[in-house]
Amino acid sequence: MTFLERTDPSQVEELRKTRRSRGAVQTASAVAEFDYWDRAILDFGVRWHPYGGGHPGRIFIEFGIDEGEYFRRLLRLVNPPDARFELTETDRAKIRSVCEARLRHRVGESPTPADVAS
């Protein structure tokens, strides 16, 4: 079951619009929707980090973004100052390790200093 399938049907179309217009935060409701996606990305990361972070196809199905973008976003969410969600430091370190490994694995890509700053 995908993230959208678990979501209240009345919110699904709005979430899809928000996903399509990523980065175009213009209203308070759009900001709330981006927080919703941040939470969804983090939840997926917590659930899948013990298994290497999740399959690239599954990441695309869940979020409509490639694995590089997903792991860059997840890395920002677990690192200060964007670490807005409650996680143990152990879980943060494990998720950070998975993100860094997956980004290194991608050809010609590695985490930027801004992504890994603690």
C-alpha positions in Angstrom: 0.0 0.0 0.0 1.5 3.4 -1.0 1.5 6.5 1.1 -1.3 8.0 -1.0 -3.4 4.9 -0.6 -3.1 5.3 3.2 -4.1 9.0 3.0 -7.6 10.4 3.5 -9.1 10.4 0.0 -10.2 14.0 0.4 -6.6 15.0 0.7 -5.1 12.9 -2.1 -5.8 15.3 -5.0 -4.4 18.3 -3.0 -1.3 16.3 -2.2 -0.8 15.4 -5.8 -1.1 19.1 -6.8 1.4 20.0 -4.1 3.8 17.3 -5.3 3.6 18.6 -8.8 4.3 22.1 -7.7 7.2 21.3 -5.4 9.1 24.4 -4.4 6.3 26.8 -5.1 5.3 27.5 -1.5 3.1 30.6 -1.6 0.5 30.1 1.0 0.3 28.9 4.6 -1.7 25.8 3.4 1.1 25.0 1.0 3.6 25.2 3.8 1.5 22.8 5.8 1.4 20.4 2.9 5.2 20.5 2.6 5.5 19.6 6.3 3.2 16.7 5.5 5.6 15.5 2.8 8.6 16.0 5.1 6.8 13.8 7.7 6.0 11.2 5.0 9.7 11.1 3.8 10.9 10.8 7.4 8.4 8.0 8.2 9.5 6.1 5.1 13.2 6.6 6.1 12.6 5.3 9.6 10.7 2.3 8.3 13.2 1.4 5.6 16.7 2.4 6.9 17.3 -1.1 8.5 16.9 -2.5 4.9 19.2 0.0 3.2 16.7 2.8 2.6 14.2 1.3 0.2 14.1 0.3 -3.4 14.5 3.2 -5.9 11.2 2.2 -7.6 9.3 2.2 -4.3 10.7 5.6 -3.5 9.5 6.9 -6.9 6.0 5.3 -6.4 5.6 6.8 -2.9 6.9 10.3 -3.6 7.3 10.9 -7.3 11.0 11.8 -7.0 14.2 9.9 -7.8 16.2 8.3 -5.0 18.9 11.0 -5.1 16.4 13.8 -4.3 14.7 11.6 -1.7 18.0 10.9 0.2 19.1 14.5 0.0 15.7 15.6 1.5 15.8 12.9 4.1 19.4 13.9 5.1 18.3 17.5 5.5 15.4 16.3 7.7 17.6 14.4 10.1 20.3 17.0 10.3 20.1 20.3 12.3 18.8 22.9 11.8 16.0 21.1 9.8 15.8 18.3 12.4 12.3 19.2 13.4 11.0 15.7 14.1 11.7 13.6 17.2 14.2 10.9 16.6 16.8 9.3 18.9 20.4 10.3 18.1 21.0 6.6 17.3 18.2 6.6 14.7 19.5 9.9 13.3 23.0 8.4 12.9 21.7 5.2 11.2 19.5 7.1 8.8 22.3 9.6 8.1 24.6 6.7 7.3 22.1 5.1 4.9 21.6 8.4 3.1 25.3 9.1 2.7 25.9 5.5 1.5 23.1 5.7 -1.1 24.2 9.1 -2.3 27.8 7.9 -2.6 26.6 4.9 -4.5 25.0 7.0 -7.2 27.4 7.7 -10.0 29.1 11.1 -9.6 27.1 12.1 -6.6 27.9 12.6 -3.0 26.4 14.5 -0.1 27.2 18.2 -0.1 28.7 19.8 3.0 25.3 21.5 3.6 23.5 18.0 3.5 25.8 16.5 6.1 26.4 19.5 8.4 25.5 18.6 12.0 
